[in-house]
């Protein structure tokens, strides 16, 4: 069996309908490692518990998603540092900037994001970044605070020109099944041009549902099952002219280089 690594999902999300069966199906499908990202302080305990119950399968990431920036409560920075200190293998995420949504406004998102970059840098942890229609703001944030040495642009949908600005800064880029939709062909073309040693693979489950013909595992409500990762990997391998085995090995090695 080919061994696949999911570099970004949200197994704590209630939309998945419970984790025991979901994780069992992931393992049966050939997923042998995954990184589970929190989205705000309220789900940090759930991500922590998942990682403690599945030490050899799950790596945790703790952070505040830009959509949840308004939920940040005073003192969250110290609580995040304390949690990261408790889990030496944990990374920071999911965090970032998003101008696709109207609220919370960028003025609320920006300081929350910058603080998470600072914490990641000070604690030498990689960080997972969400950026949607906010590239100028992202580079402004990068200019304001030193970056950690490596970071993942998850479900990266930017241009190759943006990618080339990010690569010297330590960026990795993860491909999600959403980019297999025909209307997303431009994103797939960017992955053709990225350095192979910077490409990772993700589901972003329960979001980023791939096209119907790619789906091997279904969930109610058109949610993306994380056991779809091998099918997503197979489709990307075909698009890149690689074998499945080669892509699985490459993305696992790149995940290790990014997240340790």
N, C-alpha and C positions, 0 to 999 in steps of 0.2 A: 504493500500500500504506500502511496505517495504521502509524505508528511507536509501539511500546510500550516502556515502561521498567519493568524488574523491580527493585524497590527492596530486595529481600532474597532471596538464594538461597545455596546452598552448592555451587557447581560443583566444588569440590575433593573432594567426597564420593565415595568409591569406589563407592557404590551406583549412581551414574549410569552406570558402565561405561565411563568415558573421556570426555574433554572435547571432542575434535576434532569428532566427529560430533554430539554434543549441541549445541555452539555453532553448528555449521552449520545444524542444524534450527531453532534459535532464530532465527537471522537470516532463514532462509527464511520463517518464520512471521510475521516483522515485528517481532521484538524487536531494538531498536537500541541499548539500553543496559541494563546491569545492575550491581548492587552485590553483590559476593561476600563473605560474612561468614565469617571464621575462627571456630573454636569452642574451640581451646586452642593453646598454644604450638607443639605438634607439627605443626599444619597451617598455621602462619604462612608457612613457605617455599613451600608449594604455592599459597596465595592470592597471594603476592607474584609467583611465576612466572607464574601465569595473567594477572595484571594487566599484567605487563611484556610478555607475548606478545600481548595484546589491548588495547593502550593506548586505542583509540578505542571500545572496547566494554565493558570491565570497569573498575569502580572497586573498590579493595580496602578491606576493613575488618578490622582486627586486634584481637582481644580474647579473653576467656576466658568461655565459656558457663557459666551456673550449674551445669549438670549436670557440668561438668568442673572446678569450682572446686577440688576436692581434688587436681588434677594440677599446680597452680601450684607452681613451684620457686623457691626464694629467688633474688631478683634479677630476677624477671620484669618488675617495674615499669620498671626502667631499660632492659631489652631492648625492651619495648614502646615506650617513649619514643624509643629509638634508631631503631626501625623506622619509626615515624611521622615522625620527622625526615627519614628517607631518602625518604619518600613524602609530599610536601606535600599531595597530594589525598586521602590515605587518611583514613578515619574510624575510630572506635573501635567494636568490636562483633564478635561478638554477646556481650552481657553482660546481667546482670540477676539476678532472684530467682525462685525456683520452689519452692512448697510443695506442688505436686502430687506430686513425688517425695519419697521418704523419705531418700535419701542422694544427694549430700552434704547435711548438715543446713544449715539457714538460718544457723547460727552460723559455718559455714565459707564459705558463699556471700557473706554480707554484707560482710566486709572486702575481698574480692576485687572486688566490685561497686563499693564506695565508692572504692577506689583507681582504678578505671577511670574513674569519673565525675570524679575529681580531675584525672587526666591529660588527659582530654578538655577540661576547663575550662581548665587551664593552657596547653594547646597550641591552644586555640580550634578544636577539632574536634567535629563532630557525633558523636552516639553512638546506636547501635541497641540498644534495650532489650527484653529478653524478660521478661515478668512473667506468672506463672500462679499464681493463688490466693495471691498474696502482696502484695495492694494496701496493707495497713497497713504491712508491712515496707518497701515501696517508698517511701511517703511519709516513713517514719522515716529512711530513707537520704537522701532529698532534704533533710530538715531538718538532717542532720549535715554535709553538704558542699555548697558552692555548685555549681550546675548549669552545664553548658555552655549556650550561648544557644539551641540547638535540638537536638532529639532525636526519634528515631523510636520509637514504640511499635509494634513489629512484630507482625503478625497480632493486632491488638488485639481482645480479646474481653471487655473490661470493659463496665461500664454507662455510660450517657450521663452519669450523675452523676460517675463517676470521670473521664470524658473532660473534663468541664467544670472539674474541678480541675486537670487537666494542661495544658489549652490555654493559660492565662496564663503557664505556666512555659516554654513554647516547644515543646510537643509537636506532632508530626505522627503520623498513624495509617495503617498500611498494611493493606489488605484482601487476604486470601488466599482461594483457591478452596475451602478447607475450610468457609468460612462459607456456601457455596451449598447445603450439605446441609440438608434440611428441618428437622432437629433443631436447626439453628443459626440459625433465623429471627430470634431475639432479637438476635443479633449484627448481622445484616443491617439490622435496624431502627435500631440505633445509628448505622450509617453514613448512614442517611437524615437523621439529626439533626445529624451533624457539620458544621462549616463546610467548604464545598467546597474552600477553599484549604488545608486540612490533610490531605486524603485522598491517599494513595499506593496503589500496587498492587504485589503481590508474589506469588511462587509458594512461597517457602520450600522449593523443590525441593532434595532429593528427598522432602521431607515435605509434609504438608498436601494430600493428594490430593483433588481436587475430585470431585463426583459423576460417575458413569459417563457420564451423558449430556453432560457438559461436556468430557470428555477427548478431545483430538484427537491426542495423542501418548502412546504407552504405553511403559512400561518393565517388565522382569521384576520380580516380587515386589511388585506394586502400589506401585511408587515413582512419585513425581510428576515428570514430565518438565517442565523449565522452558519448553519450547516451548508448553505449555498456557496461557501467560500471555494471549495474545490472546483465547482462548475465555473465560477467567476475566473479562477486561476487558469482553468483549461482554455477558456475563451481568450483571455489575455495572452496566454502562451501562443495560441494559434495566430493572433494578430501580430505578435512580435516575431514570429517565425522561430519559436523555441519549442523544445519538448516540455511537457508538463513537469517532468522530473527536474529539468534544468531550471525552470522558473521557480518551482517550489524550493529548491536548494538555494537559488540566488536570493529570493525574498526572505528566506529564513536567516541567511547569513547577513543580509542587510539589516534586518530587524535586530539581530544581535549587536551589530556595529552601532546602531542608533540607540538602542535601549539597554544593551548590556545583559 
